[in-house]
Amino acid sequence: MFNPIPSAKSALIALIMLASTSVVSAQSNLTAKTNGIQPQPAAPVESDRMRDGLAGPVRRVRTEVSKLSNANGQAREDRRVVLETAAYDIKGIKTENQYFPVAGSTLTGKEVYKYDERGNISEMTLLNGDGTLLGKEIYKYDYDSVGNWTRMTTSVAVVEGGKVTFEPTEVTYRAITYYLDENVLKMAQPGAAAVAEAPKPVQVETKAPVPTAPPRNNKVENKAVASKVSPSLPPVKADGNVNAVSANVLSTSNTGSSSNPGVVIDTPPPPPARTPKPILKPVSGGVLNGQAVFLPAPAYPETAKRMRTIGVVTVEVVVDETGKVISAQASSGPAILRDVSVLAATKARFSPTMLSGQPVKVTGLINYKFSLSQ
């Protein structure tokens, strides 16, 4: 006789399995979509403040320079002169930058630099056009608590008594203002932070000694106790050259696995490569007329034309790392033609100058020739 009950049960079981498969597939699709829309970590963006070699939340930097003179055998600092001012917003974007050329600070020749472990310039060698040595300078730094240098002493190489020595000639100071954040607050108030983080005294409660029973010489009991102790790590060979690393001990769990416990060593990532920091002093570029990508001509004042004033006006300029003129000052030429020449020089644009793979400031000259035929 035909019995329909087993067929109904088989159909019911097949229906349940089909529903379970659909739920698992839906969950897998949902998981894939969820993982797909997770935001990816954004790559760190290098700010103007970082490109200028500054550490921490720097707000303003004021750079001053002072020449050193020798009075009665002792070095004496002359009056400080402002060299550069810069300001940054809280995100590190430069909002202000002014450079003030110092008379007599422009060098002529090829400059070759060496850097210290912090990325600051430690030595500068000046070469002639034919590669012969023209001079050498070394630089020593003092740093603040954040790690930015606040004092740089420049010494020039001299020969005395047949030996090469270095004589201090200039001191550069940087007054740095920071935005207030957690790290700067701790540095500004180290005493308060130390008090806040001081450990509390531990109170030890003494109790009367409890008499203990004499030890029993029971090997079976000792084996039972030893079996409850977690397995120890394999011995470490002391070779005298062990690096401190973090280790995660994998202990065996009650899962029936017979594998021995191991040690997973997290290898620390390699330290980031140090990149040379920007050069404080602009490199000398000589006459820059032929290097400009945009060099507008100055307007010829009508008064100068009526007075038949002609001649060449030389403008000393400082070009920043992007090719923009950040300072212009007329050094020679008719006085009536200087203002228009300076105005034209500030509108000039140049291609960035690279030195050791990084953009640098350049100081040079722009010549403007005025004639009545133009």
C-alpha positions in Angstrom: 0.0 0.0 0.0 1.4 3.5 -0.9 2.3 5.7 2.1 2.5 9.4 1.3 4.0 10.5 4.6 7.7 9.9 3.8 7.3 11.9 0.6 5.8 14.8 2.6 8.6 14.7 5.1 11.3 14.7 2.4 9.7 17.7 0.7 9.5 19.5 4.1 13.2 18.8 4.7 14.2 19.9 1.2 12.2 23.2 1.7 14.0 23.9 5.0 17.4 23.3 3.5 16.6 25.6 0.6 15.5 28.4 3.0 18.7 28.0 5.0 20.8 28.3 1.8 19.0 31.5 0.8 19.5 33.0 4.3 23.3 32.2 4.2 23.6 33.6 0.6 21.7 36.8 1.6 24.0 37.2 4.7 27.1 36.7 2.5 25.9 39.3 0.0 25.1 41.7 2.8 28.5 41.2 4.4 30.2 41.7 1.1 28.3 45.0 0.5 29.1 46.1 4.0 32.8 45.5 3.6 32.7 47.1 0.2 31.4 50.4 1.5 33.7 50.7 4.5 35.8 53.9 4.2 39.4 53.4 3.3 42.0 55.2 5.5 43.1 58.4 3.8 46.7 58.8 2.9 48.5 61.4 5.0 48.7 64.7 3.3 52.0 66.6 3.7 51.3 70.2 4.8 53.3 73.3 4.2 54.4 73.2 7.8 55.8 69.7 7.3 57.5 70.7 4.0 59.2 73.5 5.9 60.7 70.9 8.3 58.7 72.0 11.3 57.5 69.6 14.0 54.4 70.0 16.1 51.5 72.4 15.8 53.5 75.5 14.8 51.5 78.7 14.4 54.2 81.4 13.7 57.9 81.5 13.0 60.0 84.6 13.2 63.7 84.2 12.1 66.3 86.8 13.0 70.0 86.8 12.2 72.9 88.5 14.1 76.4 88.9 12.8 79.3 88.1 15.1 82.2 90.5 15.5 85.5 90.1 17.4 86.1 92.6 20.2 89.2 92.2 22.3 89.4 88.5 21.4 85.8 87.7 22.3 82.9 87.2 19.9 80.1 89.8 20.3 76.7 89.7 18.7 75.6 92.7 16.7 72.0 93.9 16.4 69.5 91.3 15.3 67.9 91.7 11.8 64.7 90.1 10.8 65.3 87.5 8.0 61.9 85.8 7.5 58.4 85.5 9.0 55.9 82.8 8.4 52.4 81.8 9.7 50.4 78.6 9.4 46.8 77.8 10.1 45.8 74.9 12.4 46.0 72.4 9.5 49.5 73.4 8.6 48.7 75.5 5.5 51.0 78.5 5.1 49.0 81.7 5.3 51.8 84.3 5.5 55.4 84.4 4.4 57.8 87.3 4.1 61.5 87.3 3.4 63.8 90.2 4.1 67.2 90.0 2.3 70.2 90.8 4.4 72.9 92.9 2.7 76.1 90.9 2.1 74.5 87.5 2.7 74.4 86.5 -0.9 77.1 84.0 -1.9 78.3 83.5 -5.5 79.2 79.9 -6.5 77.9 76.4 -6.4 76.7 75.3 -3.0 77.0 71.6 -1.9 75.2 70.6 1.4 75.6 67.8 3.9 72.8 67.0 6.5 72.8 65.7 10.0 70.7 62.8 11.5 67.7 65.2 12.0 67.7 66.3 8.4 69.2 69.8 9.1 72.1 71.2 7.1 75.4 70.5 8.9 77.9 71.6 6.3 78.0 73.8 3.2 80.8 73.8 0.7 81.1 76.7 -1.8 82.7 75.9 -5.1 83.9 78.0 -8.1 82.5 77.5 -11.5 85.5 75.2 -12.3 84.9 73.1 -9.2 87.7 74.5 -7.1 87.1 75.2 -3.4 85.9 78.7 -2.6 84.8 78.3 1.1 83.2 76.1 3.7 80.7 76.6 6.5 79.4 74.4 9.3 76.2 74.8 11.4 75.4 73.9 15.0 71.9 73.8 16.4 70.0 74.2 19.7 66.5 72.7 19.9 63.3 73.3 21.9 61.3 70.6 23.7 59.2 69.9 20.5 62.3 69.2 18.4 62.5 72.4 16.3 65.8 74.3 16.3 65.7 77.7 17.8 69.3 78.8 17.5 71.8 78.1 14.7 75.5 79.1 14.8 77.3 79.5 11.5 81.1 79.0 11.5 83.4 79.6 8.5 86.5 77.6 7.8 89.8 79.4 8.3 93.4 78.4 8.4 95.4 79.4 11.4 98.9 78.1 12.2 98.7 75.6 9.4 95.5 74.0 10.8 91.9 74.3 9.5 89.6 75.7 12.2 86.1 77.1 12.2 85.3 80.6 13.4 81.8 81.6 14.4 80.5 84.4 12.2 76.7 84.5 12.5 73.9 83.4 14.8 70.3 82.8 13.6 67.4 82.7 16.0 63.9 81.3 15.5 61.0 82.4 17.8 58.4 79.7 17.4 54.7 79.9 18.5 52.6 76.8 18.8 48.9 76.0 18.8 47.8 74.5 22.1 47.2 70.8 22.0 47.7 67.9 24.5 51.4 67.3 23.8 52.3 71.0 23.9 50.3 71.4 27.2 52.4 68.5 28.7 55.6 70.2 27.5 54.5 73.6 28.8 53.5 72.2 32.3 55.9 69.2 32.9 55.5 69.6 36.7 51.8 69.4 36.7 51.8 66.4 34.4 54.3 64.7 36.6 52.2 65.3 39.7 49.0 64.1 37.9 50.7 60.9 36.8 52.5 60.1 40.0 51.6 56.7 41.3 49.6 56.4 44.5 51.3 54.8 47.6 50.4 51.2 48.1 49.1 50.3 51.6 50.3 46.8 52.7 48.1 45.0 55.2 50.1 42.7 57.5 48.5 39.6 58.9 49.5 37.2 61.5 51.5 34.2 60.1 49.4 31.1 59.6 51.0 27.8 60.7 51.6 25.6 57.7 51.6 21.8 57.7 55.0 20.1 57.1 55.6 19.3 53.4 54.6 15.9 52.3 57.0 13.9 50.1 54.4 12.7 47.6 55.6 12.4 44.1 52.2 11.7 42.7 50.7 14.9 44.2 53.6 17.0 42.8 53.0 15.6 39.3 49.3 16.4 39.6 50.1 20.0 40.6 52.6 20.4 37.9 50.1 19.3 35.3 47.9 22.3 36.2 50.6 24.8 35.6 50.5 26.5 32.2 53.3 25.4 29.9 56.4 27.6 30.1 58.1 29.2 27.1 61.1 27.6 25.5 64.4 28.9 26.9 66.0 31.9 25.2 69.6 31.8 24.4 71.4 34.9 25.8 73.8 35.9 23.0 74.2 39.5 24.3 72.5 41.0 21.2 68.8 40.7 21.8 66.4 43.4 20.6 63.4 44.3 22.7 60.3 43.3 20.8 56.7 42.7 21.7 55.7 39.0 22.0 52.2 37.5 22.1 52.2 34.1 23.9 49.7 31.7 22.4 48.4 29.5 25.2 46.7 26.2 24.5 43.0 26.2 25.0 40.6 23.4 26.0 39.9 22.5 22.3 41.5 19.2 22.1 44.4 20.5 20.0 47.8 18.8 20.8 50.0 21.4 19.3 52.6 23.1 21.5 52.3 26.7 22.5 54.4 29.1 20.4 55.6 32.7 20.5 54.6 35.2 17.8 57.1 38.1 17.5 55.9 41.3 16.0 58.7 42.7 14.0 58.8 46.5 14.4 58.4 48.4 11.1 61.5 50.0 9.7 62.0 53.7 10.7 60.9 56.2 8.1 63.6 57.5 5.9 64.9 61.0 7.0 64.4 63.6 4.3 66.6 66.7 4.1 64.9 69.7 5.7 64.5 72.9 3.7 67.5 75.2 3.4 67.2 78.3 5.4 69.4 80.5 3.3 68.3 80.9 -0.4 70.8 79.7 -2.9 72.4 82.2 -5.2 71.0 82.2 -8.8 72.8 85.3 -10.3 70.9 87.2 -13.0 67.5 85.6 -13.3 66.1 87.3 -16.4 66.6 84.3 -18.6 65.1 81.8 -16.1 61.7 83.4 -15.7 58.6 81.8 -17.1 56.8 85.1 -16.8 58.6 88.4 -16.7 56.3 91.4 -17.3 57.9 94.7 -18.4 57.6 97.6 -16.0 55.6 100.7 -17.0 57.7 103.7 -18.1 56.5 106.7 -16.0 55.5 109.7 -18.1 57.5 112.0 -15.8 60.6 110.0 -16.5 60.0 110.1 -20.2 59.6 113.9 -20.1 62.8 114.1 -18.1 64.4 111.8 -20.6 65.5 109.5 -17.7 67.1 106.3 -19.0 69.2 103.5 -17.5 69.2 100.0 -16.0 67.4 99.2 -12.7 68.7 96.2 -10.8 66.2 94.5 -8.4 67.3 92.0 -5.8 64.6 89.3 -5.5 64.0 86.2 -3.4 62.0 83.4 -5.1 60.3 80.8 -2.9 60.1 77.0 -3.5 57.1 77.4 -5.8 58.8 80.0 -8.1 56.9 83.0 -6.7 58.8 86.2 -5.8 58.4 86.9 -2.1 60.8 89.8 -1.8 62.0 92.5 -4.2 64.2 95.5 -3.5 65.9 97.8 -6.0 69.6 98.1 -5.4 70.7 100.4 -8.3 69.4 102.5 -11.1 67.6 105.9 -11.4 65.4 106.6 -8.4 62.4 107.6 -10.5 62.4 104.2 -12.2 62.9 101.9 -9.1 59.3 101.7 -7.8 57.8 100.5 -11.1 60.7 98.0 -11.5 60.0 96.5 -8.0 56.3 96.3 -8.8 57.1 94.4 -12.1 59.5 92.1 -10.3 56.9 91.0 -7.7 54.7 89.8 -10.6 57.5 87.6 -12.2 57.2 83.8 -12.0 60.0 81.2 -12.2 60.2 77.4 -12.3 61.0 75.8 -8.9 64.7 75.3 -8.3 65.6 71.8 -7.1 68.7 71.0 -4.9 69.3 67.5 -3.6 65.9 66.5 -4.8 64.0 69.3 -2.9 62.8 72.7 -3.9 64.7 75.6 -2.5 64.5 79.4 -2.3 66.7 81.3 -4.7 68.1 84.8 -4.5 69.1 86.7 -7.6 68.9 89.8 -9.7 66.4 91.1 -12.3 67.7 93.8 -14.6 65.2 96.2 -16.3 66.5 98.5 -19.1 64.7 101.7 -19.7 65.3 103.6 -23.0 63.3 106.3 -24.8 62.9 104.0 -27.8 60.8 101.5 -26.0 
